[in-house]
Amino acid sequence: MVSRQSYEAIGTHKAIRMRPDDDLMLGMKIKQNGLKQKFATAMNLIEVEWYESLKEAFKGLEKNTFAGLHYRVSMVLFAIAGTFISQVLPFITIFSAEKVIFSLSLVNIIFLAVVYTIITKRMSKFSPLLFVVFPITALLFIYSILRASILTFVRGGIVWRGTLYRLSELRNKR
């Protein structure tokens, strides 16, 4: 939630036009300007289905995944490497015979499980037991980053609201 005064101080949505990740950019602009914002979940008041299927989610993420990484290949590589190293690799290296690697993996997995449980309980109605598929969801996230980035390059831009926006145009509006 943002006050009208803060919204106008950052230049309203005019300041973030041509940004398919406008929600993220709005928050960043508010923070950059030292303004306040609040977050509300309204879990018992409203329910919204984001996407009906995994295929729809991948399609929906096409427009804003690369934008959220500032249209930079270096950020894509950093996001993929960071996600893999922190959220997938520990589930593989937990089987290591090396005590140090095993211990680091175990600590990482416990940390992820605790954070996942806290966030899941506070912000959703999902069971924290879904953590058992966490590395699979991390791999799906990596796939969505790769897919969206590659499609952006192949198309020369993103398809947003039925229109192709050229990557050069989008990069200029950052």
Buried (B, 14 or more C-beta within 10 A) or exposed (E): EBEEEBBEBBEEEEBBEBBBBBEBBBBBBBEEEEBEBEEEEEEEEEEEEEEEEEEEEBBBBBBBBBBBBEBBEEBBEEBBEEBBEEBBBBBEBBEEEEEEBBEBBEEBBEEBBEEBBEEBEEEEEEEBEEBEEBBEBBBBBBEBBBBBBEBBEEBEBBBBEEEEBEBEEBBEEE
